[in-house]
Amino acid sequence: MGDHVDRRGAALQGKVDEEVGDQVLVRHKGELVYPNLFLSLACDHVAAFILEPKSATHTDITCHFLFEPYELAKGDFDHTDATEFWDLVNRQDWAICEAVQQGISSRVHEYGYYAPMEDFNLDIRRYVLERIGDDPGAA
C-alpha cells in the first residue's frame, strides 16, 4: 500500500509540473459559497471557513482543514505549518475587521465606497439585499 501511495503522489506531481508548472505550489485559490462558506485551496491543504452570524456585532467562525489521506498517513505528517499560518493571518484579519466595524458603527458614518478589489464585499451586500430588500424595517 505504501508503494501505491508514493507512486500516486509522484505521478500527480509529474502531472502538475507538466500542466501548470511551479505556480500551483505557491498560489492558492479562494472561493466564496454564499451565504457563509469561504474556501481556500492550496497545493497541500484546503481550509474551509464557516461563518455563523449570532447578532449584528458577533459572528462565530469555524475552520476545518482538509489534507490528502496519503499525507495524513505519513509518519512525519505535521499540519502546523498550515494551521499556525492560518491562525496568524486570521487573527490579523479579524482585528482589521473589528476596527472597520467600529468605524462603521460611528454616529458620523453614512456610507463608504468599494474599490475594484473589494467586489466580493459588494457582492455579499447585493446578495443580502436581494433577499431581504432595501429596507428590512419596512417589511
C-alpha positions in Angstrom: 0.0 0.0 0.0 2.8 2.4 0.8 4.3 2.0 -2.7 1.0 2.8 -4.3 0.7 5.9 -2.2 4.2 7.1 -3.1 3.7 6.3 -6.8 0.4 8.2 -6.9 2.0 11.2 -5.3 4.9 11.2 -7.7 2.6 10.7 -10.7 0.4 13.5 -9.5 3.4 15.8 -9.0 4.7 15.0 -12.5 1.3 15.8 -14.0 1.2 19.1 -12.1 4.7 20.0 -13.3 3.8 19.3 -16.9 0.5 21.2 -16.9 0.9 24.2 -14.7 4.5 24.3 -13.5 5.6 25.5 -10.2 2.9 28.2 -9.8 0.5 25.7 -8.3 2.9 25.1 -5.5 3.0 28.8 -4.4 -0.5 30.0 -5.1 -3.9 29.4 -3.6 -7.4 29.9 -4.8 -10.1 31.4 -2.7 -13.8 30.8 -3.3 -16.9 32.2 -1.6 -20.0 30.0 -1.4 -22.9 32.2 -0.3 -24.0 32.9 2.2 -21.5 31.7 4.8 -18.7 29.4 3.4 -15.2 30.5 2.4 -12.8 28.0 0.8 -9.1 28.4 0.4 -7.5 25.8 -1.8 -3.7 25.4 -1.7 -1.4 22.7 -3.1 -1.2 20.8 0.2 -4.5 21.6 2.0 -7.9 23.1 1.9 -9.1 25.5 4.6 -12.9 25.7 4.9 -14.3 28.6 7.0 -18.0 28.5 8.1 -19.4 31.8 9.4 -22.4 31.8 11.7 -23.8 35.2 12.5 -25.0 35.3 16.1 -26.0 39.0 16.2 -25.3 42.3 14.3 -22.0 42.5 16.2 -20.9 38.9 16.6 -20.1 36.0 14.2 -18.7 32.6 15.1 -16.2 31.2 12.7 -15.3 27.6 12.4 -12.3 26.5 10.4 -11.8 23.0 9.1 -8.5 21.8 7.5 -8.5 19.1 4.8 -5.4 17.2 3.9 -4.9 14.3 1.4 -5.3 10.9 3.2 -1.9 9.7 1.9 -0.3 12.8 3.5 -2.1 12.2 6.8 -0.8 8.6 6.7 2.8 9.6 6.6 4.6 9.2 9.9 6.2 12.6 9.7 3.0 14.5 8.7 2.8 17.8 10.5 -0.2 20.1 9.9 1.2 23.0 12.0 2.8 24.9 9.1 -0.7 25.4 7.6 -2.8 25.7 10.7 -0.4 28.1 12.5 -0.1 30.2 9.4 -3.9 30.5 9.1 -4.3 31.2 12.8 -1.9 34.2 12.5 -3.4 35.5 9.3 -7.0 35.1 10.6 -6.2 36.9 13.9 -4.7 39.8 11.9 -7.7 39.9 9.5 -10.2 39.8 12.4 -8.5 42.7 14.2 -8.8 44.8 11.0 -12.5 43.8 10.6 -13.2 44.7 14.2 -11.6 48.1 13.7 -13.6 48.8 10.5 -16.8 47.6 12.2 -16.2 50.2 15.0 -15.8 52.9 12.4 -18.9 51.9 10.5 -20.8 51.9 13.8 -19.9 55.5 14.4 -22.6 58.2 14.5 -20.9 60.1 11.7 -20.6 57.2 9.3 -23.0 57.4 6.4 -21.6 55.2 3.6 -18.4 54.1 2.1 -17.0 53.3 -1.3 -15.7 49.9 -2.6 -12.5 49.7 -4.5 -12.5 47.3 -7.5 -10.5 44.8 -5.4 -13.5 44.7 -3.0 -16.0 43.4 -5.5 -16.7 40.3 -3.3 -17.6 42.6 -0.4 -20.1 44.4 -2.6 -21.4 41.1 -4.0 -22.4 39.9 -0.5 -24.3 43.1 0.1 -26.1 42.6 -3.1 -26.8 39.0 -2.2 -28.3 40.0 1.1 -30.3 43.0 -0.3 -31.9 40.7 -2.9 -33.2 38.5 -0.2 -34.3 41.0 2.5 -34.9 44.1 0.4 -33.5 47.6 0.6 -35.2 48.4 3.9 -35.5 45.4 6.2 -37.6 47.5 8.7 -40.3 48.2 6.1 -41.4 44.5 5.8 
